[in-house]
Amino acid sequence: MKDRLKELILEYAFQFSDEPIFKLAHGGTSQFYFNCKKLTLDPEGQYLIGNLVFDSIRGSDVDAIGGLTLGADPIANAVAYTSWLRKDPIQSFVVRKKQKDHGIVNMIEGKVRPGDRVVVVDDVITTGGSTLQAIAACRQSRLDVIKVVVLVDRQEMRGRENILEEVPQVEALVTRSEILDLYRKRNA
């Protein structure tokens, strides 16, 4: 499954340029870019991601999985669906980018309660900023963040290290190095 996921990332989510032309969320530029929405919103992508992430957290006594909207939403939902099919249900939740100002004022939506053990997910980490924002919101809601799982680790700007300062475990399904190796093999 991981090999197929890497193929799909290379085909649909990865772009490369000899010059650093891709503007990143933190404001810098890079020679490569990952737009994982094309994969996380794809049926086959969701199937692969749901199974791979579920396998990476299975047996961890996890109550729920989620992260900052929009990158985390399809990942969390794919895992929740997979968990139901595998008869080991895990709830999914959404962390809002900003607190709503009407109705019940929540930063987190879903069937989670204080004390729940949760995994935070994200599609891509560079600096770790959006993942750290999700972790902070979870802690504010008194959720116990036990692990972070990301689809792609860009392996730069201390993203993984920044997250490890806040949680004990960070796992990437795929790294930039793996995708660049595959890209270079294809374009040799």
Secondary structure, DSSP 8 states (H G I E B T S, - for coil): -HHHHHHHIIIIIEEE-SS--EE-TTS-EESEEE-THHHHTSHHHHHHHHHHHHHHHTTS---EEEEETTTSHHHHHHHHHHHHHTT---EEEEE-SS---SSS--SEEES--TT-EEEEEEEEESS-HHHHHHHHHHHHTT-EEEEEEEEEE---TTHHHHHHTTSS-EEEEEEHHHHHHHHHHHT-
